[in-house]
Amino acid sequence: MTREFTHWNYRVVRTKDDEGIVFGIHEAHYNSDEEVIAATEDPVDVSSDSLEGLRHVMQVMALALGKPVLELDEKSRKFREVAS
């Protein structure tokens, strides 16, 4: 498995905190084998310097809702797809 980033997109990541399970939209980074090898630690903010830019960012983020949810396996430190 290569650790070199080739591209990224937005993905829903399931995490746990003191209050339970939390879903957030994160940047997911892929290697050339299409494996998610990293993701932002915290969910991303939604902001832009224009209303049209904000609309575009939200549309691209919404695509993440149509993809499988990811979760970081604490033992292997690899991301896996999970049932939402």
Phi, psi and omega in degrees: 000127178272145180262003182284128178288135175246329179195173179215165170203178177272139176219151172280129178240132177264128177229173177236141173229192183299336183261354179130209182278139181229136175251136178214160176265125183235161168279126177251131182252136186246156171260183183291346176269009180067022176268138174286118183248352177195158174210156178300142182295320180249155174302152182280153175276154176253108178204160179199166179271004176208160178295319179295320177297319178297318178300316180296314180301316181293324177295318179293319178297323181298334177299333179297333181291342179266002180252159177301146177287142179254153174214141178276122175283116185296328181285309184274343184062028177245150177277143177225154176278138182229159173290137182278000000 
